[in-house]
Amino acid sequence: MRTVVAFVVLVVSATLASAQQGADTVVTAQGFLQRDDQVGVWTIVVPLPVQALGARTYVVPVVGKPEHWNKFVNHYIEATGRVTRSPERGNPPITMEIENAKEVEPPGTGHASVDRGMTLHADVTLSVIPNRFSWRDANGNDTGVNPFVLYTILNRRSTPIFYVLPNNDLLCIRVRTAKDSIKTWDSTTQVPSPDARRFAVQRAGIYRDQIRLPRDAAPLPGRYVAHVGVCAVDDYDVSAEFEIR
């Protein structure tokens, strides 16, 4: 039996305050804080490019005393800090020193709950990150967006939640248009081995999984609905809307 715990999520959505072209500027960004223990690098990694101080990047290095924010590693946060031009660091030639941070929920997150009295209570959430984006810019060029679907089960009870899957299918995902419910894409994730079919979400523990959203899933402008659940287990389904511009 294996215990499923939160893992590092490498993609994130972001919003920035207006950036001037001076020596530094204060920005506010939303996303997942990341830490690479092997090289001691802290970053915020974004699916939509951040533009500040003449730089355009998907990765914002965090400097100063990033360990102060250790409790937020792999969490979705809103961070405010000073971005400084740092060409000696290579690409990107900017760094950010976080001044304030708080955990927030990704925009457009969908919620569901599983409640079986005293025996089971879990919160299930689904986020499409980012939940509003374009595949191409105004000039018809690729934006470089790399959206994904983040699925989470939070165990609210004092005992583990056990899962026994009949096959290697883990999460089933489908996408449909919001207006007329036309299915545009479906997919299934797989557990890595037969042994992994038995797993648990421990007391107060979190299970997270992410699924990359390809362009074929939502190719045209409009609103869509993503729906995810544990394939062989009822009650853990949840939906979230997102928009292609």
Backbone torsions as a table, in degrees:
resi	resn	phi	psi	omega
1	MET	NA	137.8	178.8
2	ARG	-118.7	149.6	177.2
3	THR	-95.9	127.5	-179.7
4	VAL	-90.8	124.8	-179.5
5	VAL	-124.6	170.5	178.8
6	ALA	-66.3	141.2	178.0
7	PHE	-120.4	170.2	-176.4
8	VAL	-71.1	126.6	176.0
9	VAL	-100.3	126.9	-169.6
10	LEU	-99.5	1.5	-178.1
11	VAL	-128.8	150.9	-172.7
12	VAL	-155.8	154.2	171.9
13	SER	-99.1	158.4	-176.2
14	ALA	-146.9	153.0	168.7
15	THR	-130.7	140.6	-177.4
16	LEU	-120.7	145.6	167.6
17	ALA	-73.3	164.3	-179.1
18	SER	-60.1	132.8	-176.8
19	ALA	-108.8	127.6	175.0
20	GLN	-93.3	164.3	-176.0
21	GLN	-94.9	37.2	177.5
22	GLY	-88.7	-161.9	-178.8
23	ALA	-71.0	-31.4	176.0
24	ASP	-153.9	170.8	179.4
25	THR	-159.1	150.1	179.2
26	VAL	-91.5	130.2	-179.9
27	VAL	-128.4	158.7	171.6
28	THR	-122.5	123.3	-176.6
29	ALA	-127.8	142.3	173.8
30	GLN	-110.0	134.0	177.6
31	GLY	169.8	-172.0	178.9
32	PHE	-91.2	127.6	174.6
33	LEU	-80.3	130.6	-175.9
34	GLN	-120.3	148.9	177.1
35	ARG	-135.9	127.2	175.2
36	ASP	-101.3	102.9	-175.9
37	ASP	-67.1	-27.2	-176.5
38	GLN	-67.0	-37.1	-178.0
39	VAL	-116.3	1.3	177.4
40	GLY	67.5	34.5	-177.8
41	VAL	-108.5	133.9	175.3
42	TRP	-110.7	138.6	-177.9
43	THR	-146.9	161.6	160.7
44	ILE	-115.1	122.9	-175.2
45	VAL	-109.1	129.4	-170.2
46	VAL	-123.3	143.5	175.9
47	PRO	-80.3	-26.7	174.3
48	LEU	-102.6	134.0	-172.8
49	PRO	-65.0	138.6	173.3
50	VAL	-90.0	134.2	178.2
51	GLN	-120.3	117.5	-179.8
52	ALA	-155.5	137.7	176.6
53	LEU	52.8	39.0	177.2
54	GLY	81.1	0.0	179.8
55	ALA	-103.8	147.1	175.1
56	ARG	-127.2	115.4	-170.6
57	THR	-148.6	155.7	173.9
58	TYR	-97.7	-6.6	-176.5
59	VAL	-131.1	122.3	179.1
60	VAL	-109.6	107.7	177.7
61	PRO	-65.5	139.1	179.4
62	VAL	-106.2	129.2	-177.3
63	VAL	-125.3	-169.2	-177.9
64	GLY	86.7	-117.6	176.1
65	LYS	-123.5	68.0	-175.3
66	PRO	-62.4	-24.8	-180.0
67	GLU	-62.5	-18.1	176.2
68	HIS	-61.1	-24.2	-177.6
69	TRP	-104.5	23.2	-174.6
70	ASN	-56.4	-34.0	-177.9
71	LYS	-65.7	-14.6	-178.7
72	PHE	-98.8	3.0	-178.9
73	VAL	-58.5	129.8	-179.0
74	ASN	71.0	8.3	176.6
75	HIS	-101.2	153.0	176.8
76	TYR	-83.5	118.3	-173.3
77	ILE	-130.1	164.1	166.4
78	GLU	-110.8	117.9	-176.3
79	ALA	-119.2	134.5	174.3
80	THR	-113.8	133.7	-179.4
81	GLY	-168.1	178.1	-177.0
82	ARG	-97.8	123.5	176.4
83	VAL	-96.0	129.1	-177.7
84	THR	-123.0	142.5	176.2
85	ARG	-71.3	126.2	-177.5
86	SER	-137.2	71.3	-176.0
87	PRO	-61.7	-23.7	-178.7
88	GLU	-69.2	-15.5	-179.8
89	ARG	-84.8	-4.5	178.9
90	GLY	90.8	-139.4	-176.0
91	ASN	-109.3	116.7	8.0
92	PRO	-84.0	153.4	-177.6
93	PRO	-86.1	34.6	178.3
94	ILE	-137.4	158.0	173.1
95	THR	-137.1	160.3	179.9
96	MET	-128.4	131.5	172.1
97	GLU	-107.2	113.8	-175.4
98	ILE	-73.1	130.7	177.8
99	GLU	-102.9	-36.3	177.9
100	ASN	-144.1	145.6	178.7
101	ALA	-150.7	147.5	174.9
102	LYS	-149.4	149.9	177.4
103	GLU	-76.7	134.4	178.4
104	VAL	-134.3	166.2	178.7
105	GLU	-92.6	137.1	177.2
106	PRO	-56.8	138.9	179.8
107	PRO	-56.9	140.0	176.2
108	GLY	78.4	13.0	-179.1
109	THR	-63.1	133.9	175.1
110	GLY	-95.1	148.2	-175.1
111	HIS	-125.9	145.9	170.3
112	ALA	-148.5	162.5	179.0
113	SER	-135.8	150.3	174.5
114	VAL	-117.7	117.7	-175.2
115	ASP	-134.6	113.7	177.9
116	ARG	-125.0	57.4	176.8
117	GLY	63.4	-131.5	-177.1
118	MET	-79.8	-11.0	-172.4
119	THR	-93.3	-26.4	-174.3
120	LEU	-157.4	130.3	169.5
121	HIS	-148.1	124.0	-179.2
122	ALA	-142.2	145.0	173.1
123	ASP	-100.6	131.9	-179.3
124	VAL	-118.3	129.7	-180.0
125	THR	-130.6	157.0	177.9
126	LEU	-141.8	129.2	178.1
127	SER	-128.6	133.7	167.9
128	VAL	-98.4	119.7	-173.3
129	ILE	-121.1	117.3	-7.4
130	PRO	-75.3	159.1	-177.4
131	ASN	-93.2	-3.9	171.0
132	ARG	-140.2	123.4	-178.0
133	PHE	-163.7	170.7	176.7
134	SER	-125.6	142.4	175.2
135	TRP	-75.1	-32.0	-179.1
136	ARG	-129.9	150.2	179.0
137	ASP	-85.9	-173.3	-176.1
138	ALA	-64.2	-22.1	178.8
139	ASN	-93.4	4.0	179.3
140	GLY	84.1	8.9	179.3
141	ASN	-90.2	150.7	176.6
142	ASP	-60.1	135.6	178.9
143	THR	-80.5	-19.3	-176.9
144	GLY	83.4	8.2	-179.7
145	VAL	-61.7	142.9	-178.9
146	ASN	-131.8	73.2	-173.5
147	PRO	-73.7	154.2	175.5
148	PHE	-147.0	164.0	178.7
149	VAL	-107.6	125.8	-179.9
150	LEU	-108.5	119.2	-177.4
151	TYR	-112.7	131.8	-174.4
152	THR	-135.8	137.6	170.1
153	ILE	-119.5	121.8	177.0
154	LEU	-109.6	118.3	180.0
155	ASN	-79.4	115.2	-177.8
156	ARG	-94.1	-7.9	-178.5
157	ARG	-93.2	170.0	-176.3
158	SER	-88.5	3.2	178.2
159	THR	-124.7	156.0	-179.3
160	PRO	-65.4	155.2	170.0
161	ILE	-101.1	122.5	-177.3
162	PHE	-103.5	140.0	177.8
163	TYR	-125.1	136.1	173.8
164	VAL	-128.7	109.6	-176.0
165	LEU	-91.3	140.2	-179.7
166	PRO	-76.0	-17.4	179.5
167	ASN	-150.0	-167.7	-176.3
168	ASN	-84.8	-1.5	177.6
169	ASP	-71.2	129.3	-178.9
170	LEU	-110.1	-73.7	-179.2
171	LEU	-109.2	134.0	174.5
172	CYS	-105.8	129.5	-179.2
173	ILE	-127.6	140.8	173.3
174	ARG	-141.9	152.4	178.8
175	VAL	-125.7	137.0	177.8
176	ARG	-137.1	161.7	175.0
177	THR	-72.6	143.1	-177.0
178	ALA	-73.1	-32.1	-173.9
179	LYS	-75.5	-49.1	-174.3
180	ASP	-122.4	10.9	173.2
181	SER	58.5	36.6	175.8
182	ILE	-85.4	124.7	-179.4
183	LYS	-70.3	130.1	-179.2
184	THR	-111.8	-20.8	-177.0
185	TRP	-166.2	145.0	169.6
186	ASP	-145.9	153.1	-177.0
187	SER	-156.4	165.1	179.4
188	THR	-138.0	130.8	173.8
189	THR	-87.0	158.6	-176.0
190	GLN	-122.8	142.6	170.7
191	VAL	-74.5	150.7	-172.1
192	PRO	-71.0	-21.1	-176.5
193	SER	-159.5	162.2	176.6
194	PRO	-56.7	-33.1	179.5
195	ASP	-63.2	-28.8	-177.3
196	ALA	-78.0	-2.8	177.8
197	ARG	-68.6	-20.0	176.8
198	ARG	-107.2	117.0	179.0
199	PHE	-151.1	169.4	-176.9
200	ALA	-138.0	149.4	167.4
201	VAL	-104.4	113.9	-171.4
202	GLN	-69.4	169.6	179.2
203	ARG	-53.6	124.5	-177.7
204	ALA	61.6	16.7	-178.5
205	GLY	-88.3	167.4	-179.2
206	ILE	-126.9	132.7	168.5
207	TYR	-104.5	128.9	176.7
208	ARG	-128.7	143.0	172.9
209	ASP	-145.8	149.8	-179.9
210	GLN	-130.5	145.1	-177.1
211	ILE	-129.5	123.6	178.0
212	ARG	-66.4	137.9	-179.5
213	LEU	-100.9	107.6	-178.5
214	PRO	-77.1	164.5	-179.2
215	ARG	-62.0	-32.9	179.8
216	ASP	-62.5	-21.2	-178.3
217	ALA	-69.5	-33.3	-178.2
218	ALA	-149.1	74.0	-169.1
219	PRO	-77.4	-23.0	-172.3
220	LEU	-113.9	155.1	175.2
221	PRO	-57.9	143.5	-179.9
222	GLY	144.7	-177.9	179.7
223	ARG	-100.3	141.6	-178.2
224	TYR	-132.0	162.9	176.2
225	VAL	-125.1	124.9	173.0
226	ALA	-98.1	139.4	-177.9
227	HIS	-133.2	126.6	-176.6
228	VAL	-134.7	144.7	174.5
229	GLY	-160.0	167.0	173.0
230	VAL	-72.9	121.2	-167.3
231	CYS	-54.1	-45.9	-171.4
232	ALA	-99.8	5.8	-176.4
233	VAL	-126.4	126.4	178.1
234	ASP	-73.7	164.2	169.9
235	ASP	82.8	-7.2	-177.3
236	TYR	-105.8	22.2	179.7
237	ASP	-86.6	146.0	178.8
238	VAL	-153.6	151.6	-177.3
239	SER	-125.8	156.5	175.3
240	ALA	-149.9	139.6	177.4
241	GLU	-90.1	152.4	172.5
242	PHE	-149.2	166.2	-173.2
243	GLU	-131.1	134.4	170.9
244	ILE	-100.8	127.4	-177.8
245	ARG	-103.5	NA	NA
